Amino acid sequence: MPATDAEETRSKSNDFPEGGREAWLVVLGAWCALFCTFGLVSCGGTFVEYYKNGPLASYSTGTISWVISVQVFIQVSGTVLWGRLYDSYGPRWMLLLGTPVYCFGLMMTSLSVEYYQIFLSQSILSSLGSGALFNTGLTSTTSWFHSKRGTVFGIVNSGSSLSGVVLPIMLAHLFRSIGFAWTLRVLGFFFLGLGAIASATIKTRLPLKARPICLSDYVRPFQERTTALTMVGSFLYFWGMFLPLNYIIIQAQANGIALSVTPYLLSIINAMSFIGRLLWGVLSGRFGRFNCIVIANCFTGIATLALWIPGSKNTAAVIVYAMAFGFGSGDYVTVFPACMAQISPQEEIGTRIGLAQLTNAVGALTGSPLGGALISQRGDETSFLGLEVFCGVVMIASVIALGAARYTQAGFRLVKV
């Protein structure tokens, strides 16, 4: 597939190293940053299950889900600020300040027993720090790679999916063996080490030039059809993406799925996401980022409607759905930042990815509580049908918006976009 004219022009106008010791060290640091930030929020279902069966048993599932939703919102939406700071001042101070704040928030969570304490420490404090690491890891490789950007994003984002494989199993066992408090302390020290690696290896290649915050920089992207459609599509996908991550464990338990299986569902999702992020990253570099994200989102939405709804009470079907969802959603996490970088001026990539992540964060903030509200009680039986339908429909809607964004770049031509 030939590349579009716009992409060829952008590639020629920027001298990207596409490798070398410094570039790959940045990839290592970014991998560590994603492992300890987005990897943890991918385990939201583990925390929801623990809180529901433990200290917050008197609260509804929807109320508990606000803890995870606000955590995701602040971590992801903070990139609208961190992105501008990255463009102006680089990654160093963001990492040196964000890492200890993040770990301190986890330590405070370990001391929390009341709802408001958990909310303040986990949802607010830790997320303020993790947002700096998350944005830096997400943005740092864009100035070092262009033609390999899809593959590199796949490698970097595999950190969060590998974390999502390991952490749910580790947390479940540690909760039982050493308790919630010490588990969070162990996690805090572990993430402090990963943050130190990120701080030592991540650097920017471009000269830094402080730019004043200008409202037009945040308004202009919404006036560009391609960018606006891309962000609408990302919002819709994020609206549904965290529903399986946050609810699949308690849904499986409510529907009688074997207790020997339910603790591993998040790990299955993230294991397949690990494969998906690497594979979709390579495919996006070969066939086009927008082409791949449209196909993968369509696959995930169809899998949700065709597998999760009719098979929610069947162990084999739930496992197959977890595998399909993980593989499909792995593309979005890897390819979406590359899509935004592709349609953004190099000097504004941090700002624009941050703005796009803000729209994603609004979807994450409202999606899980809305999903919780759609869970209905019928006597002694809990129905997740409304949540499942909503999840599948908004994912299909994201395909329409992202397909339209692709159309604005190349029409219906079968080209690399």
Phi, psi and omega per residue, in radians:
M1 nan 2.204 3.099
P2 -1.260 2.583 3.108
A3 -1.315 2.709 3.092
T4 -1.230 2.752 -3.119
D5 -1.055 -0.690 -3.113
A6 -1.093 -0.697 -3.113
E7 -1.237 -0.677 3.118
E8 -1.105 -0.722 3.131
T9 -1.101 -0.745 -3.124
R10 -1.154 -0.666 -3.139
S11 -1.149 -0.692 -3.116
K12 -1.270 -0.502 -3.048
S13 -1.474 -0.049 -3.135
N14 -2.295 2.380 -3.126
D15 -1.717 1.680 -3.097
F16 -1.683 2.325 3.141
P17 -1.070 -0.643 -3.120
E18 1.080 0.387 3.109
G19 2.672 -2.903 -3.090
G20 1.759 2.869 -3.042
R21 -1.014 -0.870 -3.096
E22 -1.098 -0.728 -3.111
A23 -1.105 -0.756 -3.097
W24 -1.314 -0.449 2.998
L25 -1.167 -0.628 3.048
V26 -1.078 -0.722 3.103
V27 -1.070 -0.732 3.108
L28 -1.063 -0.830 3.140
G29 -1.104 -0.708 3.123
A30 -1.129 -0.671 3.102
W31 -1.051 -0.785 3.122
C32 -1.102 -0.704 -3.134
A33 -1.114 -0.729 3.133
L34 -1.252 -0.574 3.129
F35 -1.027 -0.772 -3.007
C36 -1.648 -0.021 3.127
T37 -1.968 -1.342 -3.125
F38 -1.156 -0.447 3.079
G39 -1.079 -0.659 -3.127
L40 -1.257 -0.733 -3.139
V41 -1.220 -0.328 3.026
S42 -1.217 -0.237 3.130
C43 -1.746 0.374 -3.076
G44 -0.961 -0.605 -3.130
G45 -1.084 -0.574 3.117
T46 -1.133 -0.734 3.124
F47 -1.218 -0.721 3.117
V48 -1.033 -0.769 3.134
E49 -1.096 -0.787 -3.123
Y50 -1.107 -0.834 -3.123
Y51 -1.125 -0.674 -3.113
K52 -1.150 -0.638 -3.116
N53 -1.666 0.019 -3.075
G54 -2.258 -1.999 -2.970
P55 -1.172 -0.371 -3.107
L56 -1.984 0.546 -3.085
A57 -1.089 -0.416 -3.120
S58 -1.420 -0.091 -3.130
Y59 -1.749 2.687 3.101
S60 -1.277 2.806 3.122
T61 -1.066 -0.702 3.130
G62 -1.078 -0.698 3.124
T63 -1.167 -0.746 3.121
I64 -1.108 -0.631 -3.096
S65 -1.110 -0.361 3.080
W66 -1.088 -0.537 3.113
V67 -1.020 -0.839 -3.113
I68 -1.298 -0.691 -3.101
S69 -1.104 -0.774 3.129
V70 -1.202 -0.609 3.070
Q71 -1.040 -0.829 3.108
V72 -1.124 -0.749 -3.090
F73 -1.033 -0.857 -3.088
I74 -1.199 -0.718 3.131
Q75 -1.082 -0.790 -3.053
V76 -1.440 -0.748 -3.085
S77 -1.220 -0.452 3.123
G78 -1.060 -0.293 -3.134
T79 -1.150 -0.343 3.087
V80 -1.138 -0.535 3.039
L81 -1.527 -0.840 -3.120
W82 -1.059 -0.607 3.140
G83 -1.070 -0.763 3.110
R84 -1.164 -0.727 3.101
L85 -1.101 -0.646 3.105
Y86 -1.113 -0.803 3.141
D87 -1.068 -0.603 -3.039
S88 -1.585 -0.655 -2.972
Y89 -2.172 -0.095 3.131
G90 1.461 -3.118 -2.980
P91 -1.551 -0.304 -2.906
R92 -1.031 -0.950 -3.076
W93 -1.204 -0.525 3.075
M94 -1.080 -0.719 -3.126
L95 -1.274 -0.733 -3.098
L96 -1.190 -0.487 3.093
L97 -1.582 -0.704 -3.049
G98 -1.195 -0.680 -3.079
T99 -1.059 -0.926 -3.135
P100 -1.160 -0.593 3.105
V101 -1.113 -0.760 3.127
Y102 -1.038 -0.869 -3.086
C103 -1.184 -0.624 3.085
F104 -1.104 -0.682 3.092
G105 -1.066 -0.690 3.099
L106 -1.163 -0.672 3.105
M107 -1.111 -0.699 3.114
M108 -1.185 -0.585 3.069
T109 -1.092 -0.602 -3.131
S110 -1.138 -0.374 3.136
L111 -1.673 -0.037 -2.998
S112 -1.583 2.440 3.087
V113 -2.267 -0.472 3.116
E114 -1.579 2.754 -3.106
Y115 -0.994 -0.842 -3.068
Y116 -1.148 -0.544 3.118
Q117 -1.213 -0.783 3.103
I118 -1.087 -0.738 -3.114
F119 -1.092 -0.826 -3.093
L120 -1.157 -0.737 -3.066
S121 -1.388 -0.839 -3.076
Q122 -1.426 -0.809 -3.033
S123 -1.368 -0.614 -3.031
I124 -1.779 -1.134 -2.973
L125 -1.117 -0.932 -3.084
S126 -1.100 -0.596 -3.097
S127 -1.256 -0.509 3.074
L128 -1.086 -0.676 3.093
G129 -1.340 -0.748 -3.090
S130 -1.150 -0.482 3.117
G131 -1.072 -0.644 3.125
A132 -1.155 -0.768 3.113
L133 -1.146 -0.753 -3.091
F134 -1.062 -0.855 -3.118
N135 -1.136 -0.712 -3.133
T136 -1.110 -0.783 3.114
G137 -1.109 -0.639 -3.090
L138 -1.262 -0.578 -2.992
T139 -1.718 -0.447 -2.884
S140 -1.080 -0.537 -3.056
T141 -1.458 -0.173 -3.019
T142 -1.172 -0.459 3.137
S143 -1.530 -0.111 -3.121
W144 -1.808 -0.393 -3.072
F145 -2.347 2.516 2.992
H146 -2.232 -1.110 -3.119
S147 -1.165 -0.482 3.130
K148 -1.686 0.199 -2.985
R149 -1.059 -0.720 3.138
G150 -1.082 -0.784 3.127
T151 -1.109 -0.748 -3.121
V152 -1.148 -0.729 3.074
F153 -1.067 -0.626 3.090
G154 -1.108 -0.751 3.118
I155 -1.113 -0.840 -3.112
V156 -1.066 -0.816 -3.096
N157 -1.274 -0.284 3.047
S158 -1.128 -0.369 3.076
G159 -1.064 -0.776 -3.127
S160 -1.246 -0.578 3.133
S161 -1.308 -0.634 3.057
L162 -1.125 -0.686 3.046
S163 -1.034 -0.716 3.138
G164 -1.192 -0.356 3.042
V165 -1.376 -0.808 -3.013
V166 -1.359 -0.813 -2.966
L167 -1.117 -0.763 -3.136
P168 -1.009 -0.742 3.136
I169 -1.190 -0.783 -3.133
M170 -1.083 -0.812 -3.111
L171 -1.108 -0.759 -3.125
A172 -1.041 -0.729 -3.138
H173 -1.266 -0.715 -3.118
L174 -1.210 -0.611 3.075
F175 -0.971 -0.686 -3.098
R176 -1.386 -0.598 -3.006
S177 -1.556 -0.753 -3.089
I178 -2.090 -0.030 3.092
G179 1.580 2.820 -3.088
F180 -1.072 -0.775 -3.038
A181 -1.074 -0.888 -3.106
W182 -1.239 -0.501 3.064
T183 -1.067 -0.783 3.134
L184 -1.166 -0.575 3.104
R185 -1.207 -0.755 3.067
V186 -1.021 -0.776 3.137
L187 -1.080 -0.723 -3.139
G188 -1.069 -0.783 3.121
F189 -1.182 -0.650 3.100
F190 -1.086 -0.812 3.140
F191 -1.203 -0.503 3.068
L192 -1.090 -0.695 3.086
G193 -1.142 -0.759 3.120
L194 -1.142 -0.677 3.101
G195 -1.126 -0.603 3.097
A196 -1.135 -0.704 3.085
I197 -1.099 -0.786 3.123
A198 -1.064 -0.729 -3.122
S199 -1.118 -0.572 -3.096
A200 -1.435 -0.367 -2.992
T201 -1.960 -0.465 -3.072
I202 -1.431 2.250 3.067
K203 -2.588 2.826 3.104
T204 -1.737 2.575 3.139
R205 -1.568 -0.506 -3.032
L206 -1.483 2.610 3.069
P207 -1.123 2.447 -3.093
L208 -1.487 2.427 3.112
K209 -2.518 1.894 -3.117
A210 -1.103 2.290 3.140
R211 -2.124 2.356 3.105
P212 -1.141 2.589 3.089
I213 -1.203 2.131 -3.096
C214 -2.145 2.209 -3.092
L215 -1.004 -0.580 -3.096
S216 -1.112 -0.494 3.108
D217 -1.139 -0.441 3.140
Y218 -1.666 -0.335 3.133
V219 -1.566 -0.679 -3.038
R220 -0.973 -0.753 -3.141
P221 -1.005 -0.584 3.134
F222 -1.289 -0.240 3.096
Q223 -1.593 -0.121 3.092
E224 -1.706 2.122 -2.999
R225 -0.976 -0.830 -3.070
T226 -1.093 -0.805 -3.124
T227 -1.150 -0.768 -3.122
A228 -1.089 -0.779 3.128
L229 -1.128 -0.669 3.117
T230 -1.095 -0.710 -3.131
M231 -1.277 -0.567 3.039
V232 -1.106 -0.782 3.119
G233 -1.091 -0.669 3.139
S234 -1.198 -0.672 3.088
F235 -1.055 -0.813 -3.109
L236 -1.092 -0.705 -3.121
Y237 -1.189 -0.751 3.117
F238 -1.147 -0.478 3.101
W239 -1.015 -0.597 -3.111
G240 -1.848 -0.333 -2.950
M241 -1.106 -0.614 -3.062
F242 -1.494 -0.082 3.131
L243 -1.150 -0.870 3.052
P244 -1.099 -0.677 -3.116
L245 -1.098 -0.653 -3.075
N246 -1.582 -0.418 -2.976
Y247 -2.071 -0.194 -3.002
I248 -1.120 -0.566 -3.133
I249 -1.205 -0.901 -3.094
I250 -1.236 -0.489 3.070
Q251 -1.176 -0.753 3.125
A252 -1.125 -0.698 3.108
Q253 -1.117 -0.736 -3.129
A254 -1.160 -0.477 -3.099
N255 -1.691 0.188 3.016
G256 1.432 0.285 3.077
I257 -1.163 2.505 -3.048
A258 -0.931 2.325 -3.133
L259 -1.135 -0.316 3.091
S260 -1.317 -0.235 -3.090
V261 -1.793 -0.726 -2.959
T262 -0.991 -0.644 -3.125
P263 -1.141 -0.305 -3.047
Y264 -1.770 0.018 -3.086
L265 -1.124 -0.741 3.099
L266 -1.125 -0.642 3.111
S267 -1.170 -0.631 3.075
I268 -1.121 -0.799 3.113
I269 -1.002 -0.829 -3.051
N270 -1.320 -0.488 3.042
A271 -1.139 -0.766 3.100
M272 -1.239 -0.545 3.065
S273 -1.140 -0.640 3.084
F274 -1.020 -0.824 3.109
I275 -1.126 -0.779 -3.108
G276 -1.088 -0.724 -3.103
R277 -1.117 -0.725 3.113
L278 -1.196 -0.821 -3.079
L279 -1.189 -0.817 -3.138
W280 -1.140 -0.550 3.081
G281 -1.077 -0.773 3.104
V282 -1.164 -0.785 -3.122
L283 -1.111 -0.639 -3.128
S284 -1.159 -0.583 3.069
G285 -1.211 -0.485 -3.116
R286 -1.536 -0.732 -2.999
F287 -1.961 -0.126 3.118
G288 1.958 2.412 -3.052
R289 -1.243 -0.795 -3.139
F290 -1.177 -0.630 3.088
N291 -1.041 -0.783 -3.087
C292 -1.232 -0.694 -3.080
I293 -1.196 -0.599 3.096
V294 -1.144 -0.799 -3.129
I295 -1.122 -0.798 -3.083
A296 -1.181 -0.714 3.118
N297 -1.122 -0.659 3.093
C298 -1.113 -0.744 3.114
F299 -1.055 -0.787 -3.102
T300 -1.154 -0.747 3.127
G301 -1.108 -0.758 3.127
I302 -1.141 -0.721 3.123
A303 -1.067 -0.671 3.133
T304 -1.119 -0.800 -3.112
L305 -1.282 -0.597 -3.025
A306 -1.592 -0.404 -3.072
L307 -1.989 -0.815 -3.031
W308 -1.200 -0.694 -3.092
I309 -1.217 -0.997 -3.082
P310 -1.311 -0.345 -3.036
G311 -1.909 0.318 -3.024
S312 -1.179 -0.292 3.138
K313 -1.853 0.106 -3.114
N314 -1.955 2.164 -3.049
T315 -1.037 -0.810 -3.111
A316 -1.093 -0.736 -3.128
A317 -1.138 -0.673 3.124
V318 -1.144 -0.705 3.117
I319 -1.134 -0.767 3.125
V320 -1.092 -0.711 3.117
Y321 -1.132 -0.737 3.115
A322 -1.020 -0.694 3.121
M323 -1.170 -0.785 -3.119
A324 -1.156 -0.771 3.136
F325 -1.103 -0.758 3.132
G326 -1.072 -0.772 -3.120
F327 -1.145 -0.786 -3.117
G328 -1.203 -0.770 -3.108
S329 -1.221 -0.382 3.075
G330 -1.038 -0.569 3.095
D331 -1.124 -0.808 -3.052
Y332 -1.051 -0.826 -3.076
V333 -1.090 -0.624 -3.128
T334 -1.402 -0.816 -2.903
V335 -1.535 -0.507 -3.077
F336 -1.026 -0.828 3.097
P337 -1.036 -0.619 3.103
A338 -1.171 -0.613 3.064
C339 -1.101 -0.788 3.124
M340 -1.129 -0.722 3.117
A341 -1.118 -0.632 -3.126
Q342 -1.095 -0.615 -3.061
I343 -1.803 0.235 -3.098
S344 -2.040 2.542 2.976
P345 -1.062 2.480 -3.060
Q346 -0.966 -0.707 -3.077
E347 -1.301 -0.133 -3.141
E348 -2.055 0.194 -3.060
I349 -1.053 -0.789 -3.138
G350 -1.052 -0.785 -3.131
T351 -1.109 -0.782 -3.054
R352 -1.296 -0.658 3.039
I353 -1.117 -0.675 3.081
G354 -1.079 -0.733 3.119
L355 -1.138 -0.720 3.106
A356 -1.134 -0.677 3.120
Q357 -1.182 -0.477 3.047
L358 -1.111 -0.761 3.096
T359 -1.127 -0.673 3.060
N360 -1.051 -0.737 -3.079
A361 -1.115 -0.640 3.092
V362 -1.097 -0.690 3.074
G363 -1.098 -0.774 3.135
A364 -1.149 -0.671 -3.113
L365 -1.110 -0.739 -3.049
T366 -1.609 -0.407 -3.028
G367 -1.144 -0.878 -3.079
S368 -1.172 -0.801 3.064
P369 -1.089 -0.640 3.078
L370 -1.121 -0.731 3.074
G371 -1.065 -0.712 3.101
G372 -1.093 -0.650 3.120
A373 -1.196 -0.438 -3.130
L374 -1.446 -0.158 3.047
I375 -1.292 2.152 -3.064
S376 -1.920 2.590 3.108
Q377 -1.807 2.171 3.102
R378 -2.131 1.558 -3.071
G379 1.183 -2.141 3.118
D380 -1.604 0.019 -3.061
E381 -1.858 2.419 3.096
T382 -1.818 2.254 -3.134
S383 -1.911 2.230 3.117
F384 -1.828 0.231 -3.040
L385 -1.053 -0.794 -3.130
G386 -1.055 -0.727 3.108
L387 -1.091 -0.772 -3.094
E388 -1.151 -0.749 3.124
V389 -1.113 -0.800 3.131
F390 -1.017 -0.787 -3.131
C391 -1.035 -0.852 -3.115
G392 -1.158 -0.707 -3.082
V393 -1.168 -0.778 -3.109
V394 -1.205 -0.506 3.073
M395 -1.200 -0.707 3.064
I396 -1.139 -0.668 3.104
A397 -1.090 -0.599 3.111
S398 -1.119 -0.554 3.110
V399 -1.103 -0.702 3.140
I400 -1.100 -0.810 -3.111
A401 -1.159 -0.792 -3.135
L402 -1.228 -0.565 3.038
G403 -1.114 -0.670 3.086
A404 -1.157 -0.654 3.085
A405 -1.112 -0.677 3.073
R406 -1.141 -0.708 -3.124
Y407 -1.056 -0.669 -3.134
T408 -1.135 -0.334 -3.126
Q409 -1.653 -0.600 -3.027
A410 -2.482 0.109 -3.098
G411 1.108 -2.468 -3.141
F412 -1.692 0.176 -3.124
R413 -1.202 2.467 3.123
L414 -1.475 1.377 -3.137
V415 -2.219 2.953 3.116
K416 -1.350 1.978 -3.141
V417 -2.266 nan nan
